Amino acid sequence: MNTTTSTVATATATATDIAEAITGAEAARTRLDFAKSTPKVFRAIVGFDAAAREGLDPTLVELIQIRASHLNHCAYCLHMHTNDARKAGESEDRLHMVAVWREARHFFTEREQAALALTEALTLVADGGVPDEVYAQAASHFDDGELAHVLALIMTINTWNRVALATGKVAGTDERR
């Protein structure tokens, strides 16, 4: 077997192993199904999420959701939103830089940087609130309606992260499909 064939076989086996591990982890999950246990609340969050996204660039939406999911250590949402970002045309380079965007500012527009800073401040609100300078920077890049949608989106992804973490959602599954 040549090196290329060996590498492809290893990658295929690894993908199969991951798929089997995801299936096993989901089968072993013992926490409640939030959507089934409280459908009215679940639908309300879905509605809030849909309303929050209205009028926002889909790439910006995913960047915000990815950054909040990093900060909240939500593997389920991080996996889901990085996949959604790829489908929306986001590059691998930018996806890899979201977690360290301050050190890689040249990958992001000033508007995206302002949204990411606001995402961090609101997600980590207990660490010092939302500083005036972070809010002012975001307000300089978004009109009032857009800024309200960005804030609502940050609130919804933080809610989704908490739902996923509390109910033991398994990264690699996506129940929206």
C-alpha positions as CSV (number, residue, x, y, z in Angstrom):
1,M,0.0,0.0,0.0
2,N,1.4,3.4,-0.9
3,T,1.5,6.4,1.4
4,T,-1.5,8.1,-0.2
5,T,-3.7,5.1,0.0
6,S,-2.6,4.6,3.7
7,T,-3.4,8.2,4.5
8,V,-6.9,8.0,2.9
9,A,-7.6,4.7,4.6
10,T,-6.6,6.3,8.0
11,A,-8.8,9.4,7.4
12,T,-11.8,7.2,6.4
13,A,-11.4,5.0,9.4
14,T,-11.1,8.1,11.6
15,A,-14.3,9.6,10.1
16,T,-16.1,6.3,10.7
17,D,-14.8,6.0,14.2
18,I,-16.0,9.6,14.9
19,A,-19.5,8.8,13.5
20,E,-19.7,5.7,15.6
21,A,-18.5,7.6,18.7
22,I,-21.2,10.3,18.1
23,T,-23.9,7.7,17.7
24,G,-22.8,6.0,20.9
25,A,-22.6,9.2,22.9
26,E,-26.0,10.2,21.8
27,A,-27.4,6.8,22.7
28,A,-25.8,7.0,26.2
29,R,-27.3,10.5,26.8
30,T,-29.5,10.5,29.9
31,R,-30.7,14.1,30.2
32,L,-34.1,15.3,29.2
33,D,-35.1,16.3,25.7
34,F,-35.7,20.0,26.2
35,A,-37.8,20.5,23.0
36,K,-40.0,17.5,23.8
37,S,-40.3,18.3,27.5
38,T,-41.2,22.0,27.1
39,P,-42.3,22.6,23.5
40,K,-43.9,26.0,24.1
41,V,-40.7,27.3,25.6
42,F,-38.6,25.7,22.9
43,R,-40.8,27.3,20.2
44,A,-40.5,30.7,21.9
45,I,-36.7,30.5,21.8
46,V,-36.7,29.4,18.2
47,G,-39.0,32.4,17.4
48,F,-36.7,34.8,19.4
49,D,-33.7,33.4,17.5
50,A,-35.4,33.8,14.1
51,A,-36.4,37.4,14.9
52,A,-32.9,38.3,16.2
53,R,-31.3,37.2,12.9
54,E,-33.6,39.3,10.7
55,G,-31.7,41.7,8.5
56,L,-28.2,40.5,9.7
57,D,-25.6,39.2,7.4
58,P,-25.5,35.4,7.7
59,T,-21.7,35.3,8.0
60,L,-21.9,37.9,10.9
61,V,-24.6,35.8,12.6
62,E,-22.3,32.7,12.5
63,L,-19.2,34.6,13.7
64,I,-21.2,35.8,16.7
65,Q,-22.6,32.4,17.5
66,I,-19.2,30.7,17.1
67,R,-17.5,33.2,19.4
68,A,-20.2,32.9,22.1
69,S,-20.0,29.1,21.8
70,H,-16.2,29.2,22.3
71,L,-16.6,31.3,25.4
72,N,-19.4,29.1,26.8
73,H,-17.5,25.9,26.0
74,C,-20.5,24.6,24.1
75,A,-19.1,21.9,21.7
76,Y,-22.6,21.1,20.4
77,C,-23.3,24.7,19.2
78,L,-19.7,25.3,18.1
79,H,-19.9,22.2,15.8
80,M,-23.3,23.3,14.5
81,H,-22.3,26.9,13.8
82,T,-19.0,26.2,12.2
83,N,-20.7,23.9,9.8
84,D,-23.4,26.5,9.1
85,A,-20.7,29.1,8.5
86,R,-19.0,26.8,6.0
87,K,-22.3,26.4,4.2
88,A,-22.7,30.2,4.1
89,G,-19.3,30.4,2.4
90,E,-17.1,31.2,5.4
91,S,-13.4,30.3,4.9
92,E,-11.5,27.8,7.0
93,D,-8.9,30.5,7.7
94,R,-11.4,32.8,9.3
95,L,-13.1,30.0,11.2
96,H,-9.8,29.1,12.8
97,M,-9.1,32.7,13.8
98,V,-12.5,33.5,15.5
99,A,-11.2,32.3,18.9
100,V,-8.1,34.6,18.6
101,W,-9.7,37.4,16.6
102,R,-7.9,40.1,18.6
103,E,-4.5,38.7,17.5
104,A,-5.7,38.2,13.9
105,R,-7.7,41.4,13.3
106,H,-6.7,41.5,9.7
107,F,-9.0,38.5,9.1
108,F,-12.1,40.5,10.2
109,T,-13.7,43.8,9.2
110,E,-14.0,46.6,11.8
111,R,-17.7,45.9,11.9
112,E,-17.1,42.2,12.6
113,Q,-14.5,43.1,15.3
114,A,-17.0,45.4,17.0
115,A,-19.6,42.6,17.0
116,L,-17.1,40.0,18.3
117,A,-16.1,42.4,21.1
118,L,-19.7,43.0,22.0
119,T,-20.3,39.2,21.9
120,E,-17.5,38.7,24.4
121,A,-18.7,41.5,26.8
122,L,-22.3,40.3,26.8
123,T,-21.4,36.6,27.0
124,L,-19.0,37.3,29.9
125,V,-21.3,40.0,31.4
126,A,-20.5,38.9,35.0
127,D,-16.9,39.7,34.5
128,G,-17.4,43.5,34.1
129,G,-20.6,44.3,32.3
130,V,-20.6,45.7,28.9
131,P,-18.0,48.5,28.9
132,D,-19.0,51.8,27.4
133,E,-16.2,51.7,24.8
134,V,-17.2,48.3,23.6
135,Y,-20.9,49.4,23.2
136,A,-19.8,52.7,21.5
137,Q,-17.6,50.8,19.1
138,A,-20.5,48.5,18.1
139,A,-22.9,51.5,17.9
140,S,-20.6,53.2,15.5
141,H,-20.8,50.2,13.1
142,F,-24.5,49.4,13.4
143,D,-27.6,51.5,13.3
144,D,-30.0,51.2,16.2
145,G,-32.1,48.5,14.6
146,E,-29.1,46.4,13.6
147,L,-27.5,46.9,17.0
148,A,-30.7,45.7,18.7
149,H,-30.6,42.6,16.4
150,V,-27.0,41.9,17.2
151,L,-27.7,42.2,21.0
152,A,-30.7,39.9,20.6
153,L,-28.6,37.4,18.6
154,I,-26.0,37.3,21.4
155,M,-28.7,36.7,23.9
156,T,-30.2,33.9,21.9
157,I,-26.9,32.0,21.3
158,N,-26.1,32.3,25.0
159,T,-29.6,30.8,25.8
160,W,-29.0,28.0,23.2
161,N,-25.5,27.3,24.7
162,R,-27.1,26.9,28.1
163,V,-29.8,24.7,26.9
164,A,-27.3,22.5,25.1
165,L,-24.9,22.3,28.1
166,A,-27.7,21.7,30.6
167,T,-29.2,18.9,28.6
168,G,-26.0,17.2,27.6
169,K,-26.2,17.8,23.8
170,V,-23.6,15.8,21.9
171,A,-21.3,17.6,19.5
172,G,-21.7,16.2,16.0
173,T,-25.4,15.8,16.1
174,D,-27.8,18.4,14.8
175,E,-31.4,18.0,15.6
176,R,-32.5,20.8,13.2
177,R,-32.3,18.4,10.3
